[in-house]
Amino acid sequence: MGMLTDQFPGSEIALGIQLKHIATRALANRSTRGYAASDPAWADHLQDALDTAKFRRLKDLYSTHTSRDNIGFGPGADRIKEAFDQVQATVAARGGDARTEDTLLLKARITIRFGTLNHCLFDEANPAGAACLENAIVPASHTGPLDNRCRPDRCHNSMIGPEHLPIYDSHRRTQLKLLDTAGLLVVRRALINRELERTEAVLAQTRLEEQP
Ligand code: SF4
């Protein structure tokens, strides 16, 4: 907590108060700074916390799937559903419990990045097919996908969750409204049409699965 608060302006004073160093304010600086000082173990703790939070969300998805609710749409969703089905079948075959489920889910090594516009199933062990990396100049030290070039409309790693649908629906309506603007420049109209096509392509993935 000390190291996190240190990232914000004025935080040393707040941290001192929180840690009860305020009573010895004259001497507080040294001890408060000690708490805020960067620690090599911090990155590991943070990564552990992120992994734990991610696994919790993965378990929520698994539980939604086993309750026969739809966890999402698109090729990424298909892959994750397949992995969940395998876990579920193995648990049933072994007569396993929740602990077995957790172990199998961990072993399944499902790589998922939860996002605002989609979830990404990019697997660093098998990066082929990531639309964001196509024709991209990837910085030397970078690993993983390039989020700012994400293409949920056509990437086989993309999963659209039910929570993403209102965003795409609203975006589609906005683009349609913009197209009605009088006197649009040809270039601007082309850009809006391209955006609309991409949005429609995402929504089409969801409609495909709703068909009987
Ligand atoms: S295009 Fe998007 S979904 Fe596909 S790998 Fe890149 S970030 Fe992930």
Residues whose N, C-alpha, C, O or C-beta is under 5 A from the ligand:
A	BS01	SF4	H119 C120 L121 F122 A130 A131 C132 P145 L146 D147 R149 C150 R151 C155 N157 S158
